[in-house]
Amino acid sequence: MNPHFETLQLFCSNLKIKMYPPTVVQAGLQYKLVKDNDTVYVTLYNNGNCYTRGADSSLHTLLSVWCDTRYTEGTLHPDFELSWREWNTNLDYIKDFHTRLGGIPDEEMATEDYRINREILFHDYMFSSYRNNLISLKAIDFVVRNWIKRFCFMNISAEAVMDTTLEYMNDNPPLMSNNSSVPFGYAAEALSVSFVGYCHTKCISASKCPFHSDIYECVCELVDMLYMYTDNPRVITYNKTNLGKLITGKSNLSWITIFPSTPIEEKMKDALMDAGILTMPQYQALAPVRRYRVDFMIPTPNGGMLAVECDGLQYHANPQTYTKDRQRDNNFLKNGITPVRFSSVDIENDIDGCINTIENIFRGYQSGRQVFYRNNHFGYFDATN
């Protein structure tokens, strides 16, 4: 199968472009695409090249951009190291908010802007503190290939992004590295140079990305996901105690390990990796009354998230826990989070069936059949309520 075919399918599905069965042409397949009475023919050649044909129209311009695979050197890209060190900007907003309210507010008193600033405060402090943690080149390759396959429908080649990333690393070797690993902060820098070089070309040609208003939103999400696959990763505890410590300048914050805590979680983790499903383990999700920790949170391209829970029978069969689980699931559903629960029996006896269930739900979001609108891109902590 042509490597561009699935991406073109997802592109058309999300933008409601009708895609007709292909016609065989020399060394490739030609697809007829129609939207709002505009017709464009896209040929996918076996060697990976793409070509558009049709009258001038907005659809033709858009698909010409889709076919463009050039790399733009020197394109402006995010300086993640700098932005992570500027968390004090968000801290000033938080302090001012607390001064006006007379202390840390209850969740029902927290505005959306406050929640977003609070999430960025925690996020950037965490990433700045952990920027020198090593990540293997193998892990970078795994995240890039699977993120582009599942989240980017603009025909950006994962192979090209990785080649350009490695070329950047060879030309600008980091101070702390070995033959197989580099610091996380440096990996973020190299990836942003590479990915934005391809993405920016398309955004300039199309005036804007048809899926995102901010051209840097995608690379920020990609780097957030990359953090989960560093060596010995851990995340800051998202609670009032740590918030108070950040406000007063204390450094002895509490952290959470994201390693699986039970054998069934370990088995699920391995199966998700084998399937190329990117996850945020031990995700801390906000709810109206309390914060929940999710075994595996899986972000989706259209704003929703899948909360995968591995339920041991002994604990979750308890009547009180059973009731809390249902309340939790209902809170998730109201906020665009789809709960997906598997018992220890499911995981032990039919792990492939569990993964197929996750994949089927994910495809609903990936294809644009399900959409949940968020005011900001996904991060490790959920800023919505």
C-alpha positions, 0 to 999 in steps of 0.5 A, spaced: 500 500 500 502 506 498 504 510 504 500 516 503 494 513 502 492 512 509 494 519 510 490 522 504 484 518 507 484 521 514 485 528 511 479 527 506 475 524 512 476 530 517 475 535 512 469 532 509 472 531 502 469 525 498 474 520 495 472 516 490 475 509 488 482 509 485 484 509 477 490 505 475 495 509 472 502 508 470 506 507 476 501 509 481 493 510 483 489 516 481 484 519 486 478 523 484 476 528 490 470 532 490 468 538 495 463 544 494 462 542 487 470 542 486 474 536 483 481 535 484 485 529 481 490 526 486 495 521 483 499 517 488 505 514 485 509 508 487 515 511 489 512 516 494 511 522 489 504 526 489 501 530 483 495 534 483 490 536 477 484 540 476 482 547 475 484 553 480 480 552 486 481 552 494 480 545 494 486 544 488 490 549 492 489 545 499 491 539 495 497 542 492 499 544 499 498 536 501 502 534 496 508 539 497 514 535 501 519 540 501 523 542 507 525 549 509 531 550 512 532 556 517 524 556 519 523 559 526 521 554 531 519 554 538 525 555 543 523 550 548 528 550 553 527 558 554 519 557 554 520 552 560 524 557 564 519 562 563 514 559 568 515 564 572 510 568 567 504 564 569 506 564 576 505 571 576 498 570 574 497 565 579 499 569 584 495 575 582 489 571 582 490 568 589 491 575 591 484 577 589 481 571 591 484 571 598 488 564 597 488 558 592 481 557 590 476 551 590 475 548 583 468 551 582 471 558 583 477 557 578 476 560 571 479 557 564 484 562 564 486 560 571 486 553 570 490 554 563 496 558 567 496 553 572 497 547 568 502 551 564 506 553 571 506 545 573 508 543 566 514 548 564 517 547 571 516 539 570 520 540 563 525 545 565 527 540 571 527 534 567 530 537 561 537 533 562 534 527 563 536 522 557 532 519 551 534 514 547 534 515 539 530 509 539 524 512 543 525 518 539 524 514 533 518 510 536 514 517 538 515 521 531 513 515 527 507 513 531 505 521 532 505 523 525 502 516 523 496 518 528 496 525 529 498 529 522 494 528 516 498 533 512 503 528 508 509 529 512 514 524 512 516 521 518 522 518 515 524 525 512 523 528 519 527 523 523 533 524 517 533 531 518 533 530 526 539 526 526 542 530 521 541 536 526 544 532 531 550 530 528 551 537 526 550 540 533 552 535 538 549 536 545 554 536 551 551 531 554 549 524 550 552 518 548 552 513 542 544 512 543 541 517 548 541 525 548 538 530 553 530 530 553 531 538 552 536 537 546 531 532 543 525 537 543 530 542 540 532 538 534 525 535 533 522 542 533 527 544 527 526 538 523 518 538 524 517 545 523 521 545 517 516 541 513 510 543 517 511 551 516 512 550 508 505 547 508 502 552 513 505 558 509 503 555 502 496 554 505 496 561 509 494 556 515 494 549 517 486 546 516 487 543 522 490 548 527 490 555 528 497 555 531 503 552 527 507 550 533 501 547 536 503 540 533 510 540 535 508 542 542 504 536 542 509 532 539 514 534 545 509 533 550 508 526 548 516 525 547 517 526 555 513 520 557 518 516 553 525 519 557 529 514 561 526 513 568 520 518 567 516 522 572 511 527 573 510 532 578 504 531 583 498 536 581 495 538 587 495 544 592 501 542 596 505 543 590 502 549 587 503 552 594 511 550 594 511 553 587 508 560 589 513 560 595 519 558 591 520 551 595 524 546 591 522 540 595 516 538 590 512 531 590 513 527 584 509 521 581 513 515 578 509 513 571 511 506 571 506 500 571 504 498 579 501 492 577 502 486 572 496 487 568 498 494 567 505 492 565 502 487 560 497 493 558 503 498 557 507 492 553 501 491 548 500 499 547 507 499 545 507 494 540 501 497 537 504 504 537 499 507 541 502 513 544 500 514 552 500 518 558 501 513 564 498 515 571 495 522 568 492 526 573 485 529 570 481 534 573 474 533 575 469 538 579 470 535 586 477 531 586 483 529 581 483 523 578 489 519 576 488 514 570 492 508 568 493 510 561 491 516 558 491 516 550 490 523 547 486 523 540 487 528 534 480 531 535 480 533 542 478 527 545 482 522 550 481 515 552 482 513 559 484 506 559 483 503 566 486 496 568 481 494 573 483 488 578 477 484 580 479 484 588 479 492 588 474 494 583 469 489 585 468 493 592 461 496 592 464 503 594 469 502 589 464 500 583 460 506 585 466 511 585 468 508 578 461 510 575 461 517 578 468 518 575 466 515 568 460 520 568 465 526 569 470 524 564 464 523 559 462 530 560 469 533 558 470 529 552 474 523 555 472 516 553 473 511 559 475 504 557 475 499 562 478 492 562 478 487 567 484 483 569 481 477 566 480 481 559 487 483 560 490 476 561 486 472 556 485 477 551 490 483 550 489 483 543 481 484 543 483 490 548 487 493 543 482 492 538 477 496 542 482 501 543 484 502 536 476 502 534 475 508 539 481 511 537 479 511 529 472 514 531 476 521 533 482 520 528 477 520 522 473 526 525 467 522 526 468 524 533 470 531 535 471 534 542 473 541 542 478 544 547 481 551 548 488 548 548 492 543 546 493 536 550 498 536 555 500 532 561 495 535 566 488 536 564 486 544 564 479 543 563 473 542 568 
